Amino acid sequence: CRRTCPHYNNRIILQSRQQAGMKDRTYIMLAWANLGMFLCAHVKIPTPSVWLVPKHNINGSKVHENVTFEKDLLYFVDSNNPNEIVLSDLMDVGGPKEGWGIEFVSNVGRMKEKRKKFDDGFFRAYAHTLQQQEKGSDVKAFQWTIKGSHNNFLGRIHSVINELREANMIVDDTAPLTSITPKQLPKWTRWRDDTGCVYAS
């Protein structure tokens, strides 16, 4: 079912400060853990004090800054290897010794231009993973930083995945995505017709 990645040195950094309750954040984390592993990447998320809305806490108090998702609440691991943490607020993003191959930022929002920036970022990361699959360690890891509303970029992910399915895995006229099949795309649990693959749990 799954893609085979030569490594998971790629990094995705989520910088949104949009807040919600724990159930909502858990869904957000699962979605990004699956997508991150599809892109052969580990995902760094903000801390609970940034992501959890105070109104759900006792007396409406803010979560203490010393509380972390990984140590105190939850994190996500490779579904085939429970010892491999793939999404956490303590994820190392210092970069590999040889440096990043590419670094890019997507500022996601409702405007058409910002939506296109997210799409471009996703396809850039995806194309980079295809090079990594083909050339192995000769292709350095990427770091993709994403800013903006979770609601907006999660919606864009679902749209992009559907576009890949409908396009028979072709990004453009010159780049057939022959290294994966539609069923290897990451599972999207909020849609009933989702037939994707589970990468993280």
Legacy VTK file of the C-alpha trace (Angstrom):
# vtk DataFile Version 3.0
C-alpha trace
ASCII
DATASET POLYDATA
POINTS 201 float
0.000 0.000 0.000
2.641 2.512 1.056
5.360 4.372 -0.780
8.917 3.311 -0.013
11.056 6.228 1.126
14.881 6.045 1.128
14.789 8.083 4.395
12.585 10.463 6.388
15.097 13.305 6.690
12.734 15.766 5.022
10.990 18.186 7.391
7.610 19.920 7.358
7.161 22.744 9.868
3.640 23.935 10.718
3.653 27.487 12.049
-0.069 28.246 12.288
-1.177 29.749 15.603
-4.848 28.928 15.029
-6.322 27.420 18.213
-8.969 24.758 18.874
-9.788 21.907 21.258
-7.879 18.658 21.675
-10.146 16.588 19.414
-9.717 19.033 16.549
-5.949 19.203 17.052
-5.720 15.405 17.120
-7.375 15.200 13.704
-5.069 17.915 12.379
-2.030 16.023 13.644
-3.143 12.680 12.205
-3.806 14.238 8.800
-0.376 15.852 8.730
1.391 12.755 10.051
-0.043 10.729 7.153
0.739 13.398 4.590
4.213 13.952 6.029
5.148 10.303 5.694
3.737 10.242 2.172
6.231 13.041 1.464
8.993 11.075 3.243
9.084 13.744 5.950
8.795 14.190 9.690
6.465 16.961 10.865
7.120 19.632 13.506
4.009 21.170 15.109
3.535 24.033 17.616
3.274 23.344 21.352
-0.051 22.884 23.246
0.185 26.425 24.651
0.032 27.695 21.058
-2.478 25.239 19.599
-5.005 24.520 22.386
-7.701 27.103 23.053
-7.940 28.095 26.779
-11.767 27.939 26.979
-11.647 24.117 27.021
-9.369 24.068 30.074
-10.224 24.334 33.773
-11.193 27.938 34.571
-10.311 28.849 31.001
-6.615 28.909 31.844
-3.942 28.753 29.155
-1.857 25.587 28.849
1.525 26.064 30.516
4.399 26.670 28.112
6.354 23.734 29.577
3.658 21.230 28.507
4.459 19.406 25.262
2.410 17.170 23.009
5.146 14.542 22.805
5.933 14.222 26.526
2.552 15.011 28.090
-0.279 14.418 25.612
0.171 12.547 22.333
2.267 12.197 19.198
2.131 10.070 16.060
4.382 7.237 14.958
5.082 5.210 11.833
2.253 2.657 11.593
4.868 0.019 10.730
7.355 1.079 13.402
5.978 2.327 16.752
9.462 3.447 17.801
9.669 5.993 14.971
8.037 9.304 15.947
6.870 11.059 12.779
4.963 14.066 14.157
5.750 15.963 17.349
6.262 19.415 18.803
9.775 18.317 19.829
10.844 17.217 16.349
14.399 18.208 15.464
14.452 20.735 12.622
18.086 21.724 12.919
18.871 20.320 9.517
21.189 17.538 8.337
24.975 17.978 8.422
25.118 18.326 4.661
22.464 21.070 4.718
19.023 21.215 3.130
18.632 20.486 -0.550
15.793 23.000 -0.821
13.943 25.188 1.676
10.631 26.865 0.884
7.676 28.532 2.597
3.944 28.387 1.834
1.745 31.101 3.316
-1.742 29.594 3.053
-4.951 31.594 3.012
-8.264 32.034 1.251
-6.974 34.145 -1.602
-6.438 32.309 -4.874
-2.776 33.341 -4.941
-2.144 31.846 -1.479
-3.959 28.628 -2.377
-1.733 28.319 -5.434
1.355 28.793 -3.217
0.293 25.813 -1.138
-0.321 23.685 -4.232
3.059 24.693 -5.629
4.736 23.840 -2.313
3.107 20.416 -2.166
4.068 19.503 -5.723
7.581 20.840 -5.186
8.003 18.629 -2.120
6.458 15.672 -3.924
8.684 16.063 -6.985
11.694 16.223 -4.667
10.728 12.892 -3.069
10.565 11.312 -6.527
14.149 12.433 -7.135
15.114 10.981 -3.744
13.516 7.661 -4.668
15.394 7.615 -7.964
18.805 8.906 -6.829
18.856 8.079 -3.108
21.317 9.910 -0.875
22.555 12.047 -3.782
19.471 14.239 -3.308
19.514 16.269 -0.084
16.459 16.595 2.159
13.916 19.422 1.881
12.396 21.659 4.542
8.868 22.984 3.905
7.493 25.635 6.270
3.734 26.253 6.196
2.031 29.340 7.614
-1.681 30.130 7.715
-5.031 28.691 8.759
-5.327 24.921 9.314
-8.805 24.893 7.828
-7.480 26.386 4.622
-4.472 24.154 4.078
-6.228 20.957 5.118
-8.871 21.690 2.509
-6.143 22.253 -0.047
-4.497 18.915 0.786
-7.732 17.074 0.108
-8.121 18.908 -3.206
-4.548 18.172 -4.253
-4.917 14.468 -3.424
-8.072 14.282 -5.518
-6.298 16.054 -8.370
-3.534 13.452 -8.263
-6.086 10.633 -8.400
-8.045 12.219 -11.250
-4.910 13.044 -13.240
-3.753 9.416 -13.181
-0.714 10.502 -11.174
0.547 13.165 -13.592
1.651 16.550 -12.228
2.344 18.157 -15.595
2.885 17.181 -19.215
6.486 16.147 -18.648
6.444 14.456 -15.239
4.474 11.199 -15.046
4.358 10.004 -11.439
5.029 6.367 -12.146
6.577 5.583 -8.773
3.256 5.358 -6.913
-0.323 4.298 -7.522
-3.488 6.132 -6.425
-4.064 3.733 -3.531
-0.684 4.741 -2.070
-1.886 8.295 -1.431
-2.370 9.191 2.265
-5.689 8.283 3.835
-8.089 11.134 4.488
-10.390 9.939 7.252
-13.088 12.624 7.073
-14.293 11.550 3.628
-16.307 8.348 3.270
-14.978 7.572 -0.189
-11.396 7.760 1.026
-9.384 4.736 -0.104
-5.932 5.996 0.827
-3.154 4.334 2.755
-2.487 4.717 6.498
1.094 5.802 7.153
0.922 6.987 10.761
-1.018 6.128 13.895
LINES 1 202
201 0 1 2 3 4 5 6 7 8 9 10 11 12 13 14 15 16 17 18 19 20 21 22 23 24 25 26 27 28 29 30 31 32 33 34 35 36 37 38 39 40 41 42 43 44 45 46 47 48 49 50 51 52 53 54 55 56 57 58 59 60 61 62 63 64 65 66 67 68 69 70 71 72 73 74 75 76 77 78 79 80 81 82 83 84 85 86 87 88 89 90 91 92 93 94 95 96 97 98 99 100 101 102 103 104 105 106 107 108 109 110 111 112 113 114 115 116 117 118 119 120 121 122 123 124 125 126 127 128 129 130 131 132 133 134 135 136 137 138 139 140 141 142 143 144 145 146 147 148 149 150 151 152 153 154 155 156 157 158 159 160 161 162 163 164 165 166 167 168 169 170 171 172 173 174 175 176 177 178 179 180 181 182 183 184 185 186 187 188 189 190 191 192 193 194 195 196 197 198 199 200
